[in-house]
């Protein structure tokens, strides 16, 4: 246990103290990444969130379609039928710039760009 505490203390000191050497970027360094949603860390975060939302919405919709198929013996003709037959309380809103695409022959929901 003492060794573990010692390692934590050393790691913390290294993180907080750094190596004490100030680093300067090379003369021909690339431009800094933008912090706007279109690029950089925030852009990646926005894309990750959008991807997660797409995955959750399509998973729940596809599950509702499969449940509908198991109980009704067919795929719904459109996604609104899932709401009218009370398999879902309402259809989820797709992320901005995207739309829900439903293939009634395969019973598969995807999120695609508009």
N, C-alpha and C positions, 0 to 999 in steps of 0.2 A: 504494500500500500504506500510506503514511503517513497519507493522508486517511482510509482505512478505520479504521486504529487510532485516529485522533483522534476519529472519529465514535463508535466503540465506547466510548472513554474518556468522552466527553461524555454519551452515553446512560447509561452506568453511574453517573456522578456525579449525573445528574438522578434516576435511580431511587433511589439510596441517599440522596440529600440531600433530595429532595422540594422543595417550594417554600418550606419554612420556615414556612408559615402553618398554624396549627392550625385544623382545621375542626371546628365544632360542629354537630350535627344540628339541623334546624329544630325549633321547639317542638312541632309536630304531626307528628312523624316516625312512619312506620308501625313496628310492632313488628319487631324483628330476626327474621330467618329462623331457624327451628329447625335444629339440627345433628343431629337424630335422623334415622334412616333414612326417616321418613315425609315429611320436607320438607327444604328447603335443599340445600346442596351434596351432603351424603351421600345424601340421598334421590334426587337426580338421578343420582348415581353408581350407586346400587343399581338404579335403573330402567334405566340404560344397560347395566349388566352383564347384567341380566335379558333385555333386548332382544338383546344380542349372543349370549347363550346360546341364545335361541330361534332366532335366525337360523342359527347354526352347526348346531344339532341338526336343524332342519328341512331345511337344505341337504343334510346327509349322508344323512338318511333318504330324502329325495326322490330323491337320486342312486342310492341302493340300490334303491329301488322301480323307477326307470327301467332300471337294469341287470337287475333281475329280469324286467321286462317284455320287454326285448330278448332275453334268453336263454330265457325260459320261454314267451314268446308271450302272456302274460296278466299282469294285476296280481295281487299277492299278496292272498289273502282277508283276512288281517290282518297286522299288523306282526310278530307272533311267527313267521310263516312265513319272514321274512327271516333270523331267527336259526336256525331249524331247517334251512333249506337253505344255511346258512353264507354268506349275503351280508353279515351283520354278526355280530361276536362276541357282542354283547348290545345290547339297546335302551338308549339313553341315558335318564337320568332327567330329566324335565322340571323347570323351575324350581319353587320352592315356590309353591303356590297355582295351579299350571297343570297341564294334562294334554295328552297327545298325542291328536290327533283325526285319524283316517285315513279318507279317502273312497276305498273300493275301486273305485268306478265310474270315477273320474277318476285314481286313483293318486296322490293328493296328501295330504301330511302337513302339518298345521298344529298350532300350540300355542295352546290356548285356556284361558281361566280355568275353574277347576273349578266 
